Amino acid sequence: MSLTGWTCRDDCKYECMWLTVGLYVQEGYRVPQFHGKWPFSRFLFFQEPASAFASFLNGLANFVMLTRYKASVPPSSPMYHTCIAFAWKMDYFCASTVILHSIYLCCVRTLGLKRPAFANAFGGFLILFLACHVSYLTLVRFDYGYNMAANVAIGLLNLFWWLGWCVRNQQRLPYVRKCVVVVLLLQGLALLELLDFPPLFWTFDAHAIWHISTIPVNVLFYSFLRDDSLYLLKANSDILKID
């Protein structure tokens, strides 16, 4: 355990926490949070085993679908490089990064293919916003409430932008229904992050359940990106033939 960063003090705090939990349960009191976190039953050296395992599965699904995307979509597709960049994420600020990149992806798909200068400028603005957001949380104050509010706001922008484009194109491009399902599911599942309850079996809290639930959503979104990239490739090819 020491190889993974656990110290004697950390282990002592963990064991004392469970002694305290036992006393609360024995006396019929509601179990409190410790240092802002619910008590989790440790597995090996993982303090939150369900979240850790779900994160691993999410990463694995992301890798497998990225590999399939690269195998089925040629680099000449207009959205290829933007979609590949979407697969690379940072960890704790992953939620903010992914949502902002999804907004950028939507901007490129809806406006940027015809107005690349606008898409580049908007992308620069999003990078600046992310840098300010991360800097504030890491250097000034880690405000959980602000972080949640910011993610909800950009999540709603992402939702309505993608939905607006999908509604306008659903008759012409039937596969956009996959995108509709993805953005609605992601917005609905995001509500799990707003819930706060003691972990089931001292293992599964709202965050872990959210991680697990997003695995099939990842797969479906990559399926949409692949279909859309192949459509754009064919559309460009048809234009070149006409020219």
Buried (B, 14 or more C-beta within 10 A) or exposed (E): EEEEEBEEEEEEEBEEBBEBBEEEEEEEEEBEEBEEEBBBBBEEEBBBBBBBBBBEBBBEBBEEBBEBBBEEBEEEBBBBEBBBEBBEBEEEBEBBBBBBBBBBBBBBBBBBBEBEEEBEEBBEEBEEBBEEBBEBBEEEEEEEEEBBEBBBEBBEBBBEBBBEBBEEBBEEBEBBEBBBBBBBBBBEBBEBBEEEEBBEEBBBBBBBBBBBBBBEBBBBBBBBBBBBBBBBBEEBEEEEEEE
